[in-house]
Structure formats: structure tokens, C-alpha cells
Amino acid sequence: MSQKKLFLVLVAISTISFLLHHGGHLSWTLEAFRLGCPSFRSSLSSVDGAVASGWGRPKHTSVAFLKTHKTASSTVQNMLFRFAERNNLTVALPITACDHQFCYPRLFSGSFVHPHTVPPDIVTSHMRFSRAEVRRLMPNDTVHITILREPGAMFESLFSYYNQYCQSFRRVPNGSLEVFLKHPWAYYRLEEHDSMYARNTLTFDLGGDKDRAGAEATTYARRFAAEVERVFSLVMIAEHFDESLVLLRRLLAWDLEDVLYVKLNMRTPSSKSRLSEGLRGKIREWNAIDAALYDHFNASLWRQLSALGLPCVAREVQLLRRARDQLVRGCFGGRLPQLRSASQIANKDLRPWQPSAKVAIVGYDLPANVSSKGSGLARDTCVKMILPEVQYTRLLLRSQSLRYRSRFLLRPTRHTSRPPGPRREGIALRPEPWRLGKLGKNPTGTLRVSQ
């Protein structure tokens, strides 16, 4: 066989192998190219074995996602968990004493991070944000992202979800949102440990001061929004979730497959209250700082989308939804999944946590015959997409603890003053994450803003 024929055979074999291995990714990349988006055109020529993302640069894997309350953040967290597992990354997870959150509502500290999950690539569990502590924990190139939700819908959800846990809500006769909003100061106690659910929850989660009032609140909100903008590279908006994912993909150079999802931690329609415009206005007035933050970053989101070109964004959103539906239908026997109450879900590991008898959080159950279709990997992908936060956190902690022990604790004994542990090249870890001693009081604090 001539050298030319041998070369052509090798090229054909390589091409077939590439298509079989990357067929799904390649088809979506080519489809995106067809849409005519400028960023795709500039990066498609760079797709090769050295560039995994198809953007002309490697996927960014150092991410700090501030998981805010009742904002579709559980869906984003699930996305990040699955990305970490597919790419063999480490997720910072809470110590046992903190359960599945970083000892919220205390201000985040590196001592809340389980030592088997450091140094991390991703942090995504609930915390009250501390820029200094997250910076000490994460790599220098970490990208910070978070998500906000329209204050009316968010506060209605908080009031429903935490009605039996937040003292400010429990005082309200008949658990009425309208009654609370008529005279909120009659029920609200700012010094109570759970008061963050009852006022400016977004501001509190971001490390800010939830109890500024009057004209001072307006000035503070403006300064605080500017500080958040300096720290966070992207602030997603729940009402424009798919459009936010368009920006997220570009920011992190991720594939379309990396941002596919199903909605998690949702309430049944009967658990929701319809809000009149009057009630929405009262909610915004009571949560004035949150309202100002939302307005600021909603406008910012649409400026960024407009810069990309809204027709291009709309086409990519359509592509994302097609890819998501295709994946989800593959998991649910060719149909879109049916939401089920916890009692209807046969697999107990897939049942979402229920906050009270008055609020029903729905989830999903895989069809019984899914296990007979496709590979074990396909089934694992389907299960992980619908796995609730608490169960997924525990699963990740077990798997990462096993990896930690196999890497570091099964090595020959070393004479050192502390257990050997992973170190990220060029980044020195502070000692606190290695200690599991008693949790002392953490000083309160806020995200620093200029006065």
C-alpha cells in the first residue's frame, strides 16, 4: 500500500473514531455555528484535541457560586455538581456539624469546609458570603457567580417555605402574607437568628446589611450593588434563566451539554399565592435593598445580552431547550417528566425535603424500565439530574472522602505536625480547613462597601 493510501486510511479511521466519541458535542457545536453567532465563528476553528470546550480556550473549572435562597439556585447547584463529577473536580462541602449548608446563617468561614474536600475547584452550597474567606479558600482565578429573583415572587416563596421555621412568620395570624405586609414591624425581630428569611434575604446572603431603612437604604443599596458587581463576574436572573445560561457558557467556555438541566425544588401550584400589584409593591418596599439589587442586575443582564445580539441569544436559547428536551426525554422514556409529590416517588433517595405539611415540594421519579435502556452511565446521568440537594451533597461527600483517603491517608506514614493534604500549586492553604475542632462563635460581618 502506498504512503498516500495509508495516510488516507489513517485519516478516515481517526475521523470515524472522533465522530463516535464526540458525536453529540460536535453536532451541537456545528448547530451553534449554523446559527451565526459571532463568538461561535471565532472559536470553531480552534476545536481540536487540546481544547475541550470548542471556544478556543479550555473550560474554566474554578467557580464560586453563591447559592441564594428561593431563586432557582438548586438547579444551578445540580448543574455544577454534575460538571464537577464529569471533570473529576473537587467540590467544597460543609462539615457534618453544618449539615448541607456552610453553617448558614453564620458568616462563611473556611473552618466550615470539610477537610476531605479541600483544596476545592468549586463551591456552591448555601452560605452567607464572605469575600475574604472565599478568596482564601479558592484559587486565584476563581470566577464568582450568583443568581437573583424578582422580589415579589421570591418573598412569597420564602414566606410559604419558611412559614413554620422563621419566628417573624410564625407570629402572623393564620399565616397570612397580606397580614404580615400590612404591619411587618409588628412581627419582625431583626435580632432573631432566622430573621434573614423575613427581610432582604438576597442582601443578607451576599454578606450585606439587611436592615438599612428609609433614605439610608437607597444610598446603601447603590453602593452595595456596585460592590457586588466588582466581586461577581455574572449575576444570573431567575426569570431569564436560559438567557443567563447563554452568558454563563461564554464566561466559563463550557459546552452546551454542561448547562442542561431539569428544574428542581419547586412547589405545587396549590402551595403558591397569587400576588396583586399592591402586594408586590409592599414586598418591594419592605425589601427595598433586594429590590434595588434586582433592578440593577436585571438591567445589567439585558445590556450584556444586547451586546451579544438578541436574535443570536434567542437562537441559542432555542438550541439549549432542544438539547435539554432531548436529554430529558431520553431519561424519561421519550416523554417529558411528570412532577410528583414526595409520597408518589418510589425511590426514596429521589424524594425532596418537605419544609412543612402546608408546603409540598415536588420532584421526579425515573421510569422503572429506564435501567434496561442504554448504559449504566446514561442512567447515572439521569439520576444525578433529578437528585435533590441534600442527597446529592451526601453522595458527593462520600465519594470525595473515599478519593481523599485513597490519595493521602493510605500513603506511608510521614512525620509531620498535621495530616498530609492536597496543596494547589502556588496557593498556600490556611490551616483552619484542616481542623474539625469545636465551632466557636463567628463574628458577624458584612460585605465591605465604601462609605
NUVONU-352858 format. One record per residue (C-alpha): residue number from 1; residue in one letter; x, y, z. Coordinates in steps of 0.5 Angstrom, whole numbers, m for minus. Each point is the difference from the previous one (the first is absolute). Layout:
N
NUM, a, X, Y, Z
...
! end
This chain:
451
1, m, 0, 0, 0
2, s, 3, 7, m2
3, q, 1, 5, 5
4, k, m5, 4, m3
5, k, m6, m5, 1
6, l, 3, m2, 7
7, f, m1, 7, 2
8, l, m7, 1, m2
9, v, m2, m7, 3
10, l, 3, 3, 7
11, v, m4, 7, m1
12, a, m6, m4, m1
13, i, 1, m4, 6
14, s, 1, 6, 4
15, t, m6, 4, m3
16, i, m4, m6, 2
17, s, 2, m1, 7
18, f, 0, 7, 1
19, l, m7, 1, m2
20, l, m2, m6, 4
21, h, 3, 2, 6
22, h, m2, 8, m1
23, g, m6, m1, m4
24, g, m5, 3, 5
25, h, 4, 6, 2
26, l, 2, 1, m8
27, s, m7, 0, m2
28, w, m2, 6, 5
29, t, 6, 4, m2
30, l, m1, m1, m7
31, e, m7, 2, 1
32, a, 2, 6, 4
33, f, 5, 2, m6
34, r, m6, 0, m4
35, l, m4, 5, 4
36, g, 5, 5, m2
37, c, 2, 2, 7
38, p, 7, 4, m1
39, s, 3, m3, 7
40, f, m1, m7, m3
41, r, 3, 2, m7
42, s, 6, 3, 3
43, s, 1, m7, 4
44, l, m2, m5, m4
45, s, 7, m1, m4
46, s, 3, m1, 7
47, v, m3, m6, 1
48, d, 5, m6, 1
49, g, 2, m5, 5
50, a, 4, 5, 4
51, v, m7, 5, 1
52, a, m5, m4, 3
53, s, m6, 6, 0
54, g, 0, 2, m7
55, w, 1, 7, 2
56, g, 8, 1, m2
57, r, 1, m1, 8
58, p, 0, m5, 5
59, k, m6, m1, 4
60, h, 0, 4, 6
61, t, 0, m4, 7
62, s, 1, 5, 6
63, v, m7, 2, 1
64, a, m3, 3, 7
65, f, m8, 0, m1
66, l, m4, 4, 6
67, k, m6, m4, 1
68, t, m5, 5, 1
69, h, m7, m2, 3
70, k, m6, m2, m4
71, t, 3, 2, m6
72, a, 1, m6, m5
73, s, 6, m1, 4
74, s, m1, m7, 1
75, t, 0, m1, m8
76, v, 7, 3, m1
77, q, 3, m3, 6
78, n, m2, m7, m3
79, m, 3, 2, m7
80, l, 6, 2, 4
81, f, 0, m7, 4
82, r, 0, m4, m7
83, f, 5, 4, m3
84, a, 5, m1, 6
85, e, m1, m7, m1
86, r, 1, m1, m7
87, n, 6, 4, 0
88, n, 3, m3, 6
89, l, 0, 6, 4
90, t, m1, 2, 8
91, v, m6, 3, 3
92, a, 1, 3, 7
93, l, m5, m3, 4
94, p, m3, 2, 7
95, i, 3, m4, 6
96, t, m5, m4, 4
97, a, m2, 5, 5
98, c, m2, 5, m5
99, d, m5, m6, m4
100, h, 0, 2, m7
101, q, 1, 8, 1
102, f, 6, 3, 2
103, c, m3, 2, 7
104, y, m5, 5, m3
105, p, m1, 5, 2
106, r, 6, 1, 3
107, l, 5, 4, m4
108, f, 4, m5, m4
109, s, 7, m3, 3
110, g, 5, m5, m3
111, s, m1, m4, 6
112, f, m7, m2, m2
113, v, 3, m3, m6
114, h, 1, m8, 1
115, p, 8, m2, m1
116, h, m1, m5, m5
117, t, m3, 5, m5
118, v, 6, 5, 0
119, p, 3, 3, m4
120, p, m6, 1, m4
121, d, m2, 2, m7
122, i, m7, 1, 1
123, v, m4, 3, 6
124, t, m8, 0, m1
125, s, m3, m2, 7
126, h, m4, 6, 4
127, m, 4, 5, 4
128, r, 0, 7, 2
129, f, 5, 3, m5
130, s, 7, 2, 3
131, r, 4, 2, m6
132, a, 7, 0, 4
133, e, m2, m7, 3
134, v, m2, m3, m7
135, r, 6, 3, m3
136, r, 5, m3, 5
137, l, m4, m7, m2
138, m, 0, 0, m7
139, p, 5, 1, m6
140, n, 2, 7, m2
141, d, m3, m1, m7
142, t, m7, m2, 3
143, v, m6, 3, m3
144, h, m6, 3, 4
145, i, m7, m1, m2
146, t, m7, 0, 3
147, i, m7, 1, m1
148, l, m6, 5, 2
149, r, m7, m1, m1
150, e, m6, 5, 0
151, p, m1, 3, 7
152, g, m8, m2, 0
153, a, 1, m7, m3
154, m, 6, m1, 5
155, f, m3, 3, 6
156, e, m7, m4, m1
157, s, 4, m7, m1
158, l, 4, 2, 7
159, f, m6, 1, 4
160, s, m3, m6, m3
161, y, 6, m4, 1
162, y, 3, 2, 7
163, n, m7, 1, 3
164, q, 1, m5, 5
165, y, 7, 2, 2
166, c, 1, 7, 0
167, q, m2, 4, 6
168, s, m2, 6, m4
169, f, m5, m4, m4
170, r, m3, m5, 6
171, r, m3, 6, 3
172, v, m4, 2, m5
173, p, m8, m2, 1
174, n, m2, m5, m5
175, g, 7, 0, m3
176, s, m3, 6, m5
177, l, 5, 3, m4
178, e, m4, 6, m1
179, v, m1, 1, 8
180, f, 8, 0, 0
181, l, 1, 5, m5
182, k, m6, 5, 3
183, h, 5, 1, 6
184, p, 6, m4, m1
185, w, 4, 3, 6
186, a, m6, m3, 5
187, y, 3, m7, m2
188, y, 7, 1, m2
189, r, 6, 0, 5
190, l, 7, 2, m3
191, e, 4, m3, 5
192, e, m3, m7, 0
193, h, 5, m6, m3
194, d, m5, m1, m6
195, s, m3, 7, m2
196, m, 4, 0, m6
197, y, m5, m4, m3
198, a, m5, 6, 1
199, r, 3, 6, m3
200, n, 5, 1, m5
201, t, 3, m7, m1
202, l, 4, 1, m6
203, t, 4, 5, 3
204, f, 1, m4, 6
205, d, 2, m6, m4
206, l, 5, 5, m4
207, g, 3, 2, 7
208, g, m3, 7, 1
209, d, m5, 3, 5
210, k, m7, m2, m1
211, d, m3, 6, 5
212, r, 2, 6, m3
213, a, m6, 4, m1
214, g, m3, 7, m3
215, a, 4, 4, m4
216, e, 6, m3, 3
217, a, m2, m7, m3
218, t, 0, 4, m7
219, t, 7, 2, 1
220, y, 3, m6, 3
221, a, m4, m5, m6
222, r, 4, 4, m5
223, r, 7, 0, 3
224, f, m1, m8, 1
225, a, m3, m1, m7
226, a, 7, 3, m2
227, e, 4, m5, 5
228, v, m4, m6, m2
229, e, 2, 2, m8
230, r, 7, 0, 2
231, v, 0, m6, 3
232, f, m4, m5, m4
233, s, 1, m1, m8
234, l, m7, m2, m1
235, v, m7, 1, 3
236, m, m5, m4, m3
237, i, m7, 2, 1
238, a, m5, m6, 1
239, e, m6, 3, m4
240, h, 5, 0, m6
241, f, 3, m7, 2
242, d, 2, m2, m7
243, e, 3, 6, m3
244, s, 4, 0, 7
245, l, 3, m6, m2
246, v, 2, 3, m7
247, l, 4, 5, 4
248, l, 3, m6, 5
249, r, 2, m4, m6
250, r, 4, 5, m3
251, l, 3, 2, 6
252, l, 3, m7, 2
253, a, 1, m2, m7
254, w, m5, m6, 1
255, d, m3, m5, m5
256, l, m8, 0, m1
257, e, 0, m6, 4
258, d, 3, 3, 6
259, v, m6, 4, 1
260, l, m6, m5, m1
261, y, m5, 0, 6
262, v, m7, m2, 3
263, k, m3, 5, 5
264, l, 1, m2, 7
265, n, m3, 1, 7
266, m, m7, 3, m3
267, r, m6, 1, 4
268, t, m7, m3, m2
269, p, m5, 6, m3
270, s, m4, m1, 6
271, s, 6, 2, 4
272, k, 0, 7, m3
273, s, m3, 6, 1
274, r, m2, 5, m6
275, l, 2, 7, 1
276, s, m3, 6, m1
277, e, 3, 6, m3
278, g, m1, 3, 7
279, l, 3, m6, 4
280, r, 6, 1, m5
281, g, 1, 7, 2
282, k, 0, m1, 7
283, i, 5, m6, m1
284, r, 5, 4, m3
285, e, m1, 6, 5
286, w, 1, m5, 5
287, n, 6, m3, m3
288, a, 3, 7, m3
289, i, 7, m2, m1
290, d, m1, m7, m3
291, a, m5, 4, m5
292, a, 6, 4, m2
293, l, 5, m5, m1
294, y, m5, m4, m4
295, d, m2, 6, m5
296, h, 8, 2, 0
297, f, 2, m7, m2
298, n, m6, m2, m5
299, a, 1, 6, m4
300, s, 8, m2, 0
301, l, m2, m7, m2
302, w, m4, 3, m6
303, r, 6, 5, m2
304, q, 4, m6, m1
305, l, m5, m4, m4
306, s, m1, 6, m4
307, a, 8, 1, m1
308, l, 0, m8, m3
309, g, m6, 2, m4
310, l, m7, m2, 2
311, p, m2, m4, m6
312, c, 6, m4, 1
313, v, m1, m1, 7
314, a, m8, m2, m2
315, r, 3, m6, m5
316, e, 5, m2, 6
317, v, m6, m1, 5
318, q, m4, m4, m5
319, l, 6, m4, m1
320, l, 1, m1, 7
321, r, m7, m2, 1
322, r, 0, m5, m5
323, a, 6, m3, 2
324, r, m3, 0, 7
325, d, m6, m4, m2
326, q, 4, m5, m4
327, l, 4, m2, 6
328, v, m6, 0, 5
329, r, m5, m4, m5
330, g, 6, m5, 0
331, c, 0, 0, 7
332, f, m8, m1, 1
333, g, m2, m5, m6
334, g, m1, 5, m5
335, r, m4, 5, 4
336, l, 1, 6, 4
337, p, 0, m2, 7
338, q, m6, 1, 5
339, l, 0, 4, 6
340, r, m1, m5, 6
341, s, m1, 1, 8
342, a, 5, m3, 4
343, s, m5, m5, 2
344, q, m1, m2, m7
345, i, 7, m1, m1
346, a, 2, m7, 0
347, n, 8, 1, 1
348, k, 0, 3, 7
349, d, 7, 2, m2
350, l, m3, 5, m5
351, r, m5, 3, 5
352, p, 1, 7, 1
353, w, 0, 3, 7
354, q, m7, 3, 2
355, p, 0, 6, 5
356, s, m7, m1, 3
357, a, m7, m3, m1
358, k, m2, 6, m3
359, v, 5, 0, m6
360, a, 1, m5, m5
361, i, 7, 0, m4
362, v, m1, m5, m6
363, g, 6, m4, m3
364, y, 0, m5, m5
365, d, 1, m8, m1
366, l, 3, m4, m5
367, p, m4, m5, m4
368, a, 1, m7, 2
369, n, 3, m2, m7
370, v, 5, 5, 0
371, s, 5, m5, 2
372, s, m1, m4, m5
373, k, 2, 5, m5
374, g, 6, 3, m2
375, s, 7, m1, 4
376, g, 1, 1, 8
377, l, 3, 7, m2
378, a, m7, 2, m3
379, r, m4, m2, 6
380, d, 5, 3, 5
381, t, 0, 7, m4
382, c, m8, m1, 0
383, v, 0, m1, 8
384, k, 5, 6, 1
385, m, m4, 5, m4
386, i, m6, m1, 5
387, l, 4, m2, 6
388, p, m3, 5, 6
389, e, 6, 5, 3
390, v, 0, m4, 7
391, q, 1, m7, m3
392, y, 5, 3, m6
393, t, 4, 3, 6
394, r, 1, m6, 4
395, l, 1, m4, m6
396, l, 6, 5, m2
397, l, 3, 0, 7
398, r, 0, m8, 0
399, s, 4, 0, m7
400, q, 4, 5, 1
401, s, 2, m2, 7
402, l, 2, m7, m3
403, r, 4, 3, m5
404, y, 4, 4, 5
405, r, 1, m6, 5
406, s, 3, m4, m6
407, r, 4, 6, m2
408, f, 3, 3, 6
409, l, m1, m5, 6
410, l, 2, m6, m3
411, r, 7, 2, m1
412, p, 6, m2, 4
413, t, 0, 4, 7
414, r, 3, 7, 0
415, h, 3, 3, 6
416, t, m4, 7, m1
417, s, m3, 4, 5
418, r, m7, m1, m3
419, p, m3, m5, m5
420, p, 2, 1, m7
421, g, m4, 3, m5
422, p, m1, 3, m7
423, r, 3, 6, m2
424, r, m1, 4, m6
425, e, 6, 2, m3
426, g, 2, 8, 1
427, i, m6, 0, 5
428, a, 1, m1, 8
429, l, m6, m2, 3
430, r, m1, 3, 7
431, p, m1, m5, 6
432, e, m7, 0, 2
433, p, m3, m4, m5
434, w, 4, m6, 3
435, r, m3, 1, 7
436, l, m6, m3, 2
437, g, 0, 3, 7
438, k, m6, 3, 3
439, l, m3, 5, m4
440, g, 1, 7, 4
441, k, m5, 6, m1
442, n, 2, 3, m7
443, p, 0, 8, 1
444, t, m6, 3, m4
445, g, 2, 4, m6
446, t, m2, 3, m7
447, l, 3, 0, m7
448, r, 4, 7, 0
449, v, m2, 6, m3
450, s, 3, 7, m1
451, q, m4, 5, 5
! end
